[in-house]
């Protein structure tokens, strides 16, 4: 069955430090991969997505993610975290080209220390 | 451009009462989704509409949940009767199409508390 695993439930980093959030997926075919961010009381906002081509994807707010097929991973990175990045981050996999159904991971809560 | 609008933002009801949530998608978006988000979890799809047709409702608990999108624009999700375990955030999303590469745009959600 298709699944998405975000191994880290909660991460704390200092402002200005680098960030990497992990995401592993289980899916038999080539996946469509997404990272969303959810701030308290807000809906989910798309940070970036991968469908094909270059495995390093650039997104909004200075985020990037790298698709590694051999590791079934799609980790999210940012070189320097800002206090406003504190939020919950969700990785998701789209199941096929013919449907918009997404399977989400359980999320990683990011706390930023001053 | 207005985003996905949901109302109410918060709802508190007693168990066994009915409740309804409303969603207005982004103008021109044919595909509408309702998701359930439990505390500490990622969203789970309840139902997906393509225009007015429910094309995927396999995860909708049909004994107590119902949804409609009569004119292919706004949508209503109903629970009757509500149970304690229904306390969660109900998210609505929309996209231009229903292909896997379409970006889904989410509303702020309705937070439901069943007492």
Interface residues (C-beta under 8 A of the other chain):
Chain A: X4 X9 X32 X36 X41 X42 X43 X44 X45 X46 X49 X51 X90 X92 X94 X95 X96 X97 X98 X99 X100 X101 X102 X104 X105 X106 X107
Chain B: X3 X4 X31 X33 X40 X41 X42 X43 X44 X45 X48 X56 X91 X93 X95 X97 X98 X99 X100 X101 X102 X103 X104 X105 X106 X107 X108 X109
